[in-house]
Amino acid sequence: MDIISSLRNKYATDEYMSRKLEQYLNHLPVLMKTIEETQQEREVKRTEIRNAREAFVSSFTQSHPYYYIPQTELYLDHDRFTVVPEDHILHRIGTNMEKSLMGSKFKITQNILKSYKEKNIYKAPMDAYMLKLVIQSLPFSKSYATYFLTILGDILLNKRNDVIYYLDVSYKPFLKQLNRSICLLLHKSVGDVFKHKYHEHQYELCRVFSCTCTVHEMPDPLRVVVAAINLSTKYGSSDAYVRNSDIHDSVFMLQRHTPDSLIESFLSMYTTPTGPPISYKDLYFLWKTFLRENYLPYVVTQHKFKTVTQGKPLCMNLTLTQIPLLNIKHFWEKYMVFDEDASYDIQEIVDLYNQYERVPIQVSTMKAFLSVEYPQMTDQIPNIKCVLWDKEFEIETAMEVYKHHDYSENMDDMYAFYLEYTLLHHRKPVTKPYFEKHVMI
């Protein structure tokens, strides 16, 4: 009112300005009403836009569940279990957004991305069916697959411990490839705790996987990661899981022993105080068999083993399974020599063994022997020669005879002649690939 009085006094002598002032004052209530209504309409509109924006953000994040991978700034598409870049989400936001919200697109996008980044991959759930599929995709039994995933989860969630996990060397390619895939996804290595050789680790910190790796397809690393995190969260730790599982005894085998007690356990199973004596070489071979049967690396030095067993009256106490392995060892020592140019198939060695030994064996028995002496051996055994069958010499002899017949450099003709030659002389023929590799004319 002071302002109005001041204006009236100011223009009291000016009829025109005084009249205009009164006109504006009379119109002021209508003007203020209009301004008030406009402001209220704007507020209603802002509320509607804010509610629509929040509704869209809520609806979009619920219908498109993504989980952030901060290490690589990628996102997990939880519906499809695939990795997608941020641009993929931005495209989806724009595609699903109504025109009325386009003015708020930037703010909506920022709110959605903020929501996703608060839910990183370590919070991603996995249902029981999907978890079952992941477990079945791993080259382990169900219990060991669950244990393996829980170990990975412990590593990913930084549950620090000094435990070492021993796996058979057959798992080396699988672990290498899986570790590489997880490193690319999370920039984190998970392979350091898995070992194939013993390096003076404390027995109480050692865990053993009693299994070997069979042929398999590489599992989806993204699903493995989510399954691992879920299982580690569920059980608390890998040790907590395995203590209540059916693999407890085998996993904690080393934890229950010292080097001396482990050797004594072996001796009680494989030897007896009376009976046929056993040589140290055969005893040490049986020790390696014992380690192999229990999926253990060489957890005792040969010097330690010799010290503990030396002077003991040890005699053989072998089972029907162990006797053939020891017989193969004796056959191997007697007839097999190193030759960098020669190689044999396992079946060829089995055939030779059965030809010269009284008790025949199966290929599986030979593989069991080789798994002890040559754990990384395949069906082809390189760099050895059996003195009972000099394959190269027989090929050379046959080809010398071949030169005096209708000579042809056609490989099929040469191999056909070689087969006739071996049949005539009652000799075992080599395979055609081996023949082609070693024939010299």
Secondary structure by P-SEA (a helix, b strand, c coil): caaaaaaaaaacccaaaaaaaaaaaaaaaaaaaaaaaaaaaaaaaaaaaaaaaaaaaaaaaaabbbbbbccccccccccccccccaaaaaaaaaaacccccccaaaaaaaaaaaaaaacccccccccaaaaaaaaaaccccaaaaaaaaaaaaaaaaccccbbbbbbcccaaaaaaaaaaaaaaaccccccccccccccccccccbbbbcccccccccccaaaaaaaaaaaaaacccaaaaaaaccccccccccccccaaaaaaaaaacccccccccccaaaaaaaaaaaaaaacccccccaaaaaaaaccccccccccaaaaaaaaaaaaaaccbbbbccccccaaaaaaaaaacccccccaaaaaaaaaacccccccccccccccccaaaaaaaaaaaaaaaccccccaaaaaaaaaaaaaaaccccccaaaaaacccc
